[in-house]
């Protein structure tokens, strides 16, 4: 039986909450800023954007 070599690919990314994006509201949204940021990540070769937290923020827009 021949063993098949498993290929692993690598990826780069960032861990950043949406609320950290700049916006006219003082806290990031899934609007234009998030699309611009995703385009920027693609330009620099990032594959992942892990978004945390996905629930509502607390007082003062803090996660």
Secondary structure per residue as TSV (DSSP state, phi and psi in degrees):
chain	resnum	aa	ss	phi	psi
A	1	X	-	360.0	129.3
A	2	X	-	-92.4	131.0
A	3	X	-	-82.4	135.4
A	4	X	-	-93.4	127.9
A	5	X	-	-74.4	128.9
A	6	X	-	-85.3	128.2
A	7	X	-	-95.4	131.6
A	8	X	-	-112.1	133.1
A	9	X	-	-104.0	151.8
A	10	X	-	-107.4	152.6
A	11	X	-	-143.5	153.0
A	12	X	-	-115.1	153.3
A	13	X	E	-167.3	-174.3
A	14	X	E	-129.8	155.1
A	15	X	E	-116.2	108.4
A	16	X	-	-153.7	131.4
A	17	X	-	-73.1	150.9
A	18	X	G	-59.7	-32.7
A	19	X	G	-63.3	-14.9
A	20	X	G	-81.9	-9.2
A	21	X	S	-75.6	146.7
A	22	X	-	-73.1	148.9
A	23	X	-	-163.4	166.7
A	24	X	T	-66.9	-14.9
A	25	X	T	-93.3	-2.6
A	26	X	S	86.8	-5.8
A	27	X	S	-146.6	141.3
A	28	X	-	-65.5	154.9
A	29	X	-	-133.6	177.1
A	30	X	S	-87.2	32.3
A	31	X	S	-94.0	-145.7
A	32	X	H	-56.0	-39.7
A	33	X	H	-62.2	-40.2
A	34	X	H	-68.8	-36.4
A	35	X	H	-67.0	-40.8
A	36	X	H	-63.7	-40.1
A	37	X	H	-66.7	-41.9
A	38	X	H	-63.2	-39.3
A	39	X	H	-63.7	-40.6
A	40	X	H	-62.1	-44.3
A	41	X	H	-59.6	-40.8
A	42	X	H	-64.6	-41.0
A	43	X	H	-59.8	-38.4
A	44	X	T	-91.5	3.5
A	45	X	T	91.6	11.7
A	46	X	-	-76.9	141.6
A	47	X	-	-102.7	-25.3
A	48	X	E	-127.1	144.5
A	49	X	E	-132.5	103.4
A	50	X	E	-86.5	120.9
A	51	X	-	-103.0	117.9
A	52	X	-	-137.8	148.8
A	53	X	-	-78.8	162.9
A	54	X	-	-100.1	-4.8
A	55	X	S	-93.5	-179.2
A	56	X	-	-66.6	151.1
A	57	X	-	-84.8	164.6
A	58	X	B	-93.9	-169.5
A	59	X	G	-52.3	134.7
A	60	X	G	79.7	16.2
A	61	X	G	61.7	27.0
A	62	X	B	-94.9	136.0
A	63	X	-	-64.6	360.0
